[in-house]
């Protein structure tokens, strides 16, 4: 997990926002039938979103 957080620290806020948007679209497409039915990928995407939003909040708190 530390490695993932380090990646977010190197990204700009715009890049993180774009990353979150892409992951949310992936989850939405999977949920409403146009995507895959891979539950593990959906779970991983949710965790990635949470990590990205945490990184953004950590920046705001500094």
C-alpha positions as CSV (number, residue, x, y, z in Angstrom):
1,X,0.0,0.0,0.0
2,X,2.9,2.4,0.7
3,X,4.0,2.0,-2.9
4,X,0.6,3.1,-4.2
5,X,0.5,6.1,-1.9
6,X,4.0,7.1,-3.1
7,X,2.6,7.0,-6.7
8,X,-0.2,9.4,-5.7
9,X,2.3,11.7,-4.0
10,X,4.1,12.1,-7.3
11,X,0.9,12.8,-9.3
12,X,-0.6,16.2,-9.7
13,X,-4.1,16.9,-8.3
14,X,-5.5,17.0,-11.9
15,X,-3.9,13.6,-12.6
16,X,-5.4,12.1,-9.4
17,X,-8.8,13.6,-10.3
18,X,-8.6,12.0,-13.8
19,X,-7.6,8.7,-12.3
20,X,-10.6,8.8,-9.9
21,X,-12.9,9.6,-12.8
22,X,-11.6,6.7,-14.9
23,X,-12.0,4.2,-12.0
24,X,-15.5,5.5,-11.3
25,X,-16.5,5.0,-15.0
26,X,-15.1,1.5,-14.8
27,X,-17.2,0.6,-11.8
28,X,-20.3,2.2,-13.4
29,X,-19.9,0.3,-16.6
30,X,-19.4,-3.0,-14.8
31,X,-22.3,-2.4,-12.5
32,X,-24.8,-1.6,-15.2
33,X,-23.9,-4.4,-17.6
34,X,-21.7,-2.9,-20.3
35,X,-18.5,-4.0,-18.6
36,X,-17.0,-7.1,-17.1
37,X,-18.4,-9.1,-14.3
38,X,-15.0,-9.4,-12.6
39,X,-15.9,-8.6,-8.9
40,X,-12.3,-8.5,-7.8
41,X,-11.5,-5.7,-10.4
42,X,-14.5,-3.7,-9.1
43,X,-13.3,-4.1,-5.5
44,X,-9.8,-3.1,-6.5
45,X,-11.1,0.0,-8.3
46,X,-13.0,1.0,-5.2
47,X,-9.9,0.7,-3.1
48,X,-7.9,2.7,-5.6
49,X,-10.5,5.4,-5.5
50,X,-10.4,5.6,-1.7
51,X,-6.6,5.7,-1.8
52,X,-6.6,8.5,-4.3
53,X,-9.1,10.6,-2.4
54,X,-7.2,10.0,0.8
55,X,-4.0,11.4,-1.0
56,X,-6.0,14.4,-2.1
57,X,-7.3,15.1,1.4
58,X,-3.8,14.6,2.9
59,X,-2.6,17.4,0.5
60,X,-5.3,19.7,1.5
61,X,-4.6,19.2,5.2
62,X,-0.9,20.2,4.8
